[in-house]
Amino acid sequence: MLRIVRDIYTDTNGKISINACGGICSAEDAWSALQAGATTIQLYTGLIYRGPGLVAHVNRELNKLLEKSDYKSIQEVTGTEHN
């Protein structure tokens, strides 16, 4: 998924929205997808294994990662590994 997100982001110069889907089970996974160029994150398999509480958990942990970073919003994270 990360390779595909990176490729699409690069091929489109970051000018389209990219939904990262597949292999996201934690805030760290979501953060990596955002850095690769995703503008949205989709959880599915993680919900099956960890239940609906995963959504709130990922949101809380993403907020913690954001607070530790130099970014003011999640949107600012998108594509940062390409800079």
Sine and cosine of phi, psi and omega as CSV:
sin_phi,cos_phi,sin_psi,cos_psi,sin_omega,cos_omega
0.00,0.00,-0.72,0.70,-0.02,-1.00
-0.87,0.49,-0.67,0.74,0.01,-1.00
-0.89,0.46,-0.67,0.74,-0.01,-1.00
-0.91,0.41,-0.70,0.72,0.04,-1.00
-0.87,0.50,-0.71,0.70,0.02,-1.00
-0.86,0.51,-0.73,0.68,-0.03,-1.00
-0.88,0.48,-0.71,0.70,-0.01,-1.00
-0.91,0.42,-0.69,0.72,0.01,-1.00
-0.86,0.52,-0.72,0.70,-0.01,-1.00
-0.91,0.41,-0.73,0.69,-0.05,-1.00
-0.91,0.42,-0.45,0.90,-0.03,-1.00
-0.96,-0.28,0.13,0.99,-0.05,-1.00
0.81,0.59,0.53,0.85,0.04,-1.00
0.93,0.37,0.37,0.93,-0.11,-0.99
-0.99,-0.11,0.04,1.00,0.06,-1.00
-0.80,-0.60,0.37,-0.93,0.07,-1.00
-0.97,0.25,0.66,-0.75,0.00,-1.00
-0.81,-0.58,0.81,-0.59,0.06,-1.00
-0.99,-0.12,0.89,-0.45,0.03,-1.00
-0.99,0.11,0.84,-0.54,-0.04,-1.00
-0.66,-0.75,0.84,-0.54,0.06,-1.00
0.87,-0.50,0.88,-0.47,0.09,-1.00
0.99,0.16,0.25,0.97,0.01,-1.00
-0.98,-0.17,0.94,-0.34,-0.03,-1.00
-0.79,-0.61,0.07,1.00,-0.04,-1.00
-0.44,-0.90,0.21,-0.98,0.06,-1.00
-0.90,0.44,-0.58,0.82,0.02,-1.00
-0.90,0.44,-0.65,0.76,0.06,-1.00
-0.89,0.46,-0.70,0.72,0.00,-1.00
-0.90,0.44,-0.68,0.73,0.00,-1.00
-0.87,0.50,-0.69,0.72,0.02,-1.00
-0.88,0.48,-0.65,0.76,0.02,-1.00
-0.91,0.41,-0.66,0.75,0.06,-1.00
-0.88,0.47,-0.72,0.69,0.02,-1.00
-0.87,0.50,-0.56,0.83,0.00,-1.00
-0.95,0.31,-0.33,0.95,0.05,-1.00
0.74,-0.67,-0.01,1.00,0.01,-1.00
-0.93,0.36,0.59,-0.80,0.09,-1.00
-0.97,-0.24,-0.35,0.94,0.09,-1.00
-0.68,-0.73,0.37,-0.93,-0.02,-1.00
-0.82,-0.57,0.69,-0.73,0.04,-1.00
-0.89,-0.46,0.78,-0.62,0.07,-1.00
-0.96,-0.28,0.72,-0.70,0.10,-0.99
-0.60,-0.80,-0.93,0.37,-0.05,-1.00
-0.86,0.52,-0.65,0.76,0.04,-1.00
-0.85,0.52,-0.57,0.82,0.04,-1.00
-0.91,0.42,-0.60,0.80,0.00,-1.00
-0.91,0.41,-0.69,0.73,-0.05,-1.00
-0.99,0.14,-0.53,0.84,-0.11,-0.99
-0.91,-0.41,-0.16,0.99,0.06,-1.00
1.00,0.07,0.09,-1.00,-0.09,-1.00
-0.91,0.40,-0.32,0.95,0.05,-1.00
-0.90,0.43,-0.27,0.96,0.01,-1.00
-0.87,0.50,-0.60,0.80,-0.04,-1.00
-0.87,0.49,-0.78,0.63,0.01,-1.00
-0.90,0.44,-0.63,0.77,0.00,-1.00
-0.89,0.46,-0.73,0.68,0.01,-1.00
-0.89,0.46,-0.67,0.74,0.03,-1.00
-0.88,0.48,-0.72,0.69,0.01,-1.00
-0.88,0.48,-0.71,0.70,-0.04,-1.00
-0.94,0.35,-0.58,0.82,0.08,-1.00
-0.89,0.45,-0.65,0.76,0.05,-1.00
-0.88,0.47,-0.63,0.78,0.05,-1.00
-0.90,0.43,-0.69,0.73,0.04,-1.00
-0.89,0.46,-0.65,0.76,0.02,-1.00
-0.90,0.45,-0.68,0.73,0.01,-1.00
-0.88,0.47,-0.55,0.83,0.00,-1.00
-0.98,0.19,-0.27,0.96,-0.07,-1.00
-1.00,-0.03,0.00,-1.00,0.08,-1.00
-1.00,-0.06,0.08,1.00,-0.05,-1.00
-1.00,-0.01,0.49,-0.87,0.00,-1.00
-0.99,-0.11,-0.32,0.95,0.00,-1.00
-0.52,-0.86,0.34,-0.94,0.05,-1.00
-0.88,0.48,-0.58,0.81,-0.01,-1.00
-0.86,0.51,-0.54,0.84,0.00,-1.00
-0.93,0.36,-0.34,0.94,-0.02,-1.00
-0.97,0.25,-0.49,0.87,-0.10,-1.00
-0.82,0.58,0.85,-0.53,0.09,-1.00
0.98,0.21,0.15,0.99,-0.10,-1.00
-0.91,0.42,-0.38,0.92,0.02,-1.00
-0.96,0.29,-0.16,0.99,0.02,-1.00
-1.00,-0.04,-0.11,0.99,-0.04,-1.00
-0.99,0.15,0.00,0.00,0.00,0.00
